[in-house]
Amino acid sequence: MEKERMDVLREQLMPALQCKYEEFRLLGYDHVTVEQIWQCLLNKKWKNMNEEKKLYEWVNDILSLSIGEYMSFLTMESYRKQRSYGDDDLEAILKELL
């Protein structure tokens, strides 16, 4: 989907994103951001989107995002960043063990 259309969609979905943000904050996840939630949805739920969705389907995807899915996304992003910086302690430990 083109960037301009995604920007418009994001503005339409902002109330649902804000609601999910506040839900995660109430659960004690103080470092969550709306941007991270948006990126999580783009990279996990909407990664292989081939069809047009209705607005209520987009909202449902946002509101049904679980904290487990979100934390999994953050963990994988963290691993990707470490790897891109060449700072992969886990890989070094595995090499030592093998």
Secondary structure as UniProt FT lines:
FT   HELIX           3..26
FT   TURN            27..28
FT   TURN            30..31
FT   HELIX           34..40
FT   HELIX           41..45
FT   TURN            47..48
FT   HELIX           55..63
FT   HELIX           67..84
FT   TURN            85..86
FT   HELIX           89..97
//
